[in-house]
Amino acid sequence: MKPSDGVSRVDEDPEKRGPNDFCLWKFAKEGEPYWETDIGNGRPGWHIEDTAITETIFGPQYDIHGGAVDLMFPHHEAEIAQMEAVSGKVPFVKYWLHAGFLNMKEEKMSKSLGNIVTIREALKANDPRVLRFMFISGHYRSTLTYDEDVLEQSRQALQRIDEFMFRLDSGYASAKEKELVDELKAGVIAALDNDFNTPPSLVSYI
Ligand SMILES: [Zn+2]
């Protein structure tokens, strides 16, 4: 990532040595809430807030930290820098899972753009299984689009699976059939072991 890409999410300040340096501590501006401390009135920067919460609950090291791709820098890098510096323990987090954006047609869904569909609204309009299917039909790191076409495709795919399941007899008709099922299961598990690669596991079902 180019250093400038993340700068919009880092405060600009002429006193910084590097434009990408992030704030550990924010001095209180007029009207802002603050703590009184030896270094003056202020509050921790938001990267610290997260690290403080996770350290309290999980300790200085834990397994999985998620977030959208736009949080890699500066937010997650700042969390790593802070916690590893304080604890001396490396790595701070074993696995980082950075999800792609959820788009509304062409645009990223975001609070600041005001084009948000809440989970509650989405659940009111759709069967939860359809939504779940839609979310896993793309790899979690790729961009996903939320619109009526995609929802309709998910509805139809899910219906095909349901109809197939309905027609299935219980038990295996032959050793060959069991072999095929075992092969399919192993394929799905191998795909999931490969960075939660959900799309191939679905393709083999449909
Ligand atoms: Zn965080």
Residues whose N, C-alpha, C, O or C-beta is under 5 A from the ligand:
A	BS01	ZN	D50
